[in-house]
Amino acid sequence: MMFCGIFDGHGPWGHFVAKRVRKTMPSTLLCNWQETLAEASIDPDLDLDSDNKHHRVNIWKNSYMKTCAAVDQDLGQHRKIDSFYSGTTALTIVRQGELLVVANVGDSRAVLATTSDDSSLVPIQLTVDFKPNLPQEAERITRCKGRVFCLDDEPGVHRVWLPNEESPGLALSRAFGDYCVKDFGLISVPEVIQRHITGKDQFVVLATDGVWDVVSNQEAVQIVSSIPDRAKSAKRLVEHATRAWKRKRRGVAMDDISAICLFFHSSPSPSEFHPVTTL
């Protein structure tokens, strides 16, 4: 089994919030998975038929739901981290044999590179960018008395606001922390999806929104696949995104740029991943 994730903090304490979630999520998830597995009386090492595979996916989904609730609660009770106006995204992946489980809170993105019938690599976006402009997200926020609108100098950038204050202006609709708007529609509930890895699936890229703001899914897949040394693939993607940001967003402060490349086949170990982060 393998776990990897990417955590993009925001706000004055965002760096500390992201580190805390990164620290607590793996162990909490493992404990919840073991408990849920024991309750379901299923052997994780058994060869599974289709019904049991569905059962296993539900076990992971339930484990992730419990984990995200517990991690968010832990943040709220932490005495040394102020997460009232700060928070973090969390995009994580578990690989268990040929089962890939992806859980997403926030607007980071996972893109799978798979081989098409004509042998070309094509990107498949596995996650939803949870931003306030999505109809179902905006509906939930407004139903909870929060507000969603763009500033005059940021057309197209939808943000979450308190009912009667011009704050905090969050550009995402799901996050850990950010307790100032937790009663007004912001949630830390993950979207959990699963995929059976086949011989056609080559690798998956996890990256923060700072990458996807300036790099398309297709570009990311092409960049990563063109690097002979896998250990340098995430670094090259980050470098490309950094250059693209300076070129396309001249004069705008660069967003956090982080990436992980998880490869599935033809490596010294069953799978390997390479993370790179820059600011």
C-alpha positions in Angstrom: 0.0 0.0 0.0 1.1 3.5 -0.7 -0.1 6.9 0.4 0.9 10.3 -1.0 -0.7 13.8 -0.8 -0.3 17.4 -1.6 -1.4 20.2 0.9 -1.7 23.8 -0.2 -2.0 26.2 2.8 -3.5 29.7 2.6 -4.0 32.6 5.0 -1.6 33.9 7.7 -1.1 30.5 9.3 -1.6 28.5 6.2 1.9 27.0 6.2 1.4 25.6 9.7 -2.1 24.4 9.0 -0.8 22.5 5.9 2.0 20.9 7.9 -0.4 19.8 10.6 -2.8 18.2 8.2 0.1 16.5 6.4 1.3 15.1 9.7 -2.1 13.9 11.1 -3.9 12.6 8.0 -1.8 9.5 7.1 -1.9 7.9 10.6 -5.6 8.9 11.2 -6.6 7.4 7.9 -4.7 4.2 8.6 -6.4 3.8 12.0 -9.8 4.5 10.5 -9.2 2.1 7.7 -8.1 -0.7 10.0 -11.1 -0.1 12.3 -13.6 0.0 9.4 -12.0 -3.1 7.9 -12.3 -5.0 11.2 -15.9 -4.0 11.5 -16.6 -5.2 8.0 -14.7 -8.5 8.7 -12.9 -8.4 5.4 -9.3 -9.7 4.7 -7.3 -7.0 2.8 -5.1 -9.7 1.3 -7.8 -11.8 -0.3 -8.4 -11.9 -4.0 -11.6 -9.9 -4.5 -14.5 -10.5 -6.8 -16.5 -7.5 -8.1 -18.8 -7.4 -5.1 -15.9 -7.4 -2.6 -14.1 -4.8 -4.7 -17.1 -2.5 -4.3 -17.1 -3.3 -0.6 -13.5 -2.3 -0.3 -14.1 1.0 -2.1 -16.9 1.8 0.4 -14.5 1.0 3.2 -12.0 3.5 1.9 -14.7 6.1 1.3 -16.0 5.7 4.9 -12.5 5.8 6.3 -11.7 9.0 4.4 -15.0 10.7 5.6 -14.2 9.9 9.2 -10.6 10.9 8.8 -11.3 14.3 7.3 -13.8 15.1 10.0 -11.3 14.1 12.7 -8.4 16.1 11.1 -10.6 19.2 10.8 -11.7 18.8 14.4 -8.0 18.4 15.5 -7.2 21.7 13.8 -9.9 23.6 15.6 -8.7 22.3 19.0 -5.0 22.9 18.3 -3.7 25.5 20.8 -0.7 26.7 18.8 -2.2 27.0 15.3 -4.7 29.7 14.6 -6.9 28.3 11.8 -9.8 30.7 12.1 -8.7 32.7 9.0 -6.3 30.1 7.6 -6.6 26.7 6.1 -5.3 24.1 3.6 -6.4 21.9 0.8 -5.7 18.2 0.8 -5.4 16.0 -2.3 -4.4 12.5 -1.4 -4.0 9.1 -3.1 -3.9 5.6 -1.8 -2.7 2.8 -4.0 -3.6 -0.6 -2.8 -2.5 -3.2 -5.4 -4.3 -2.2 -8.5 -6.9 -0.1 -6.7 -6.3 3.7 -6.8 -8.3 5.7 -4.3 -8.3 9.5 -4.7 -9.7 11.9 -2.0 -9.9 15.6 -2.7 -10.6 18.6 -0.4 -10.0 21.9 -2.2 -8.8 23.0 -5.6 -5.7 20.9 -6.2 -6.0 18.5 -9.0 -5.1 14.9 -9.9 -4.6 14.0 -13.6 -4.0 10.5 -14.9 -1.9 9.8 -18.0 -3.2 6.7 -19.8 -2.4 5.2 -23.2 -5.1 5.5 -25.9 -5.7 3.0 -28.7 -3.3 4.9 -31.0 -0.5 4.6 -28.4 -0.6 8.3 -27.5 -0.7 9.5 -23.9 -4.0 11.2 -23.0 -4.9 13.0 -19.7 -7.9 12.1 -17.6 -8.8 14.5 -14.9 -9.7 12.5 -11.8 -10.8 15.3 -9.5 -13.0 18.3 -9.4 -11.5 21.7 -8.7 -13.7 22.7 -5.8 -14.1 26.4 -6.4 -17.1 28.6 -5.4 -18.3 29.2 -8.9 -19.4 25.5 -9.3 -23.2 25.5 -9.1 -23.5 22.8 -6.4 -20.9 24.5 -4.3 -22.3 28.0 -4.7 -25.8 26.7 -3.8 -24.6 25.1 -0.6 -22.7 28.3 0.4 -25.6 30.6 -0.2 -28.0 28.2 1.5 -25.8 28.5 4.6 -26.0 32.3 4.3 -22.5 32.7 2.9 -22.0 34.9 -0.2 -20.2 34.1 -3.5 -19.1 36.9 -5.8 -16.1 38.4 -7.7 -14.3 41.6 -6.8 -14.4 44.3 -9.5 -10.7 44.0 -10.1 -10.8 40.2 -10.3 -13.5 39.3 -12.9 -14.1 35.6 -13.1 -12.5 34.8 -9.7 -15.4 33.8 -7.4 -14.7 34.0 -3.7 -16.5 33.0 -0.5 -17.5 35.8 1.9 -19.2 36.1 5.3 -22.8 37.3 5.3 -22.1 40.8 6.5 -18.4 41.3 6.1 -16.0 41.7 3.2 -13.9 38.8 4.4 -12.3 36.2 4.1 -12.6 36.1 0.3 -11.7 32.4 -0.1 -11.2 31.3 -3.7 -12.1 27.7 -2.9 -15.2 26.0 -1.5 -13.7 23.2 0.5 -10.8 23.3 2.9 -9.5 22.2 6.3 -9.5 25.1 8.8 -11.0 28.5 7.8 -13.4 28.3 10.8 -14.6 31.8 10.1 -16.8 30.4 7.3 -17.3 26.8 8.4 -20.9 27.8 9.5 -21.5 29.5 6.1 -21.0 26.8 3.6 -17.3 26.0 3.5 -16.8 22.2 4.2 -13.9 19.8 4.6 -15.8 16.8 3.2 -13.7 15.0 0.6 -14.8 13.8 -2.8 -13.6 10.2 -2.9 -13.2 8.3 -6.2 -11.6 5.0 -7.2 -10.0 3.6 -10.3 -8.7 0.2 -11.2 -5.1 0.6 -12.6 -4.6 -1.1 -15.9 -1.6 -1.7 -18.1 -2.5 1.4 -20.1 -2.4 3.7 -17.1 1.1 5.1 -16.8 1.3 7.8 -14.1 -0.7 10.3 -12.2 0.2 13.9 -11.5 -1.0 15.7 -8.3 -0.5 19.4 -8.3 -1.7 22.6 -6.6 -3.9 25.1 -8.4 -0.8 27.3 -9.0 0.3 24.7 -11.5 -3.1 24.3 -13.2 -3.6 28.0 -13.5 -0.9 28.1 -16.2 -0.4 24.5 -17.4 -3.1 22.4 -19.1 -3.7 18.8 -18.3 -2.3 17.8 -21.7 0.8 19.9 -21.2 1.5 18.4 -17.8 1.2 14.9 -19.2 3.5 15.7 -22.1 6.1 17.4 -19.8 6.3 14.5 -17.3 6.4 11.8 -20.0 9.2 13.6 -21.9 11.6 13.4 -18.9 13.8 10.2 -19.1 14.8 10.4 -15.4 11.6 10.0 -13.4 13.2 11.5 -10.3 13.3 14.8 -12.2 9.8 14.8 -13.7 8.0 16.7 -10.9 10.9 19.2 -10.7 10.6 19.9 -14.5 6.9 20.4 -14.2 7.3 22.9 -11.4 10.0 24.7 -13.3 7.8 24.9 -16.4 4.8 26.2 -14.3 7.1 28.8 -12.7 8.2 30.1 -16.1 4.7 30.0 -17.4 3.4 32.0 -14.4 6.0 34.7 -14.9 5.1 34.9 -18.6 1.3 34.7 -18.3 0.7 36.4 -15.0 3.3 39.2 -15.1 3.0 41.5 -12.2 0.8 39.0 -10.2 2.3 37.4 -7.1 3.0 33.7 -7.9 0.8 31.2 -6.2 2.2 28.1 -4.4 3.4 25.6 -7.0 3.8 22.0 -5.9 3.7 18.7 -7.8 3.9 14.9 -7.2 4.3 12.4 -10.0 3.3 8.8 -9.1 4.4 6.2 -11.6 2.7 2.8 -11.9 4.9 0.5 -14.1 8.5 -0.4 -15.1 10.2 0.9 -12.0 12.6 -0.7 -9.5 9.7 -0.9 -7.0 6.0 -1.5 -7.7 5.4 2.2 -7.8 7.4 5.3 -7.0 6.5 9.0 -6.5 8.5 12.2 -6.7 7.4 15.4 -5.0 8.6 18.9 -5.7 7.5 22.2 -4.2 8.4 25.8 -4.8 6.9 29.2 -3.8 
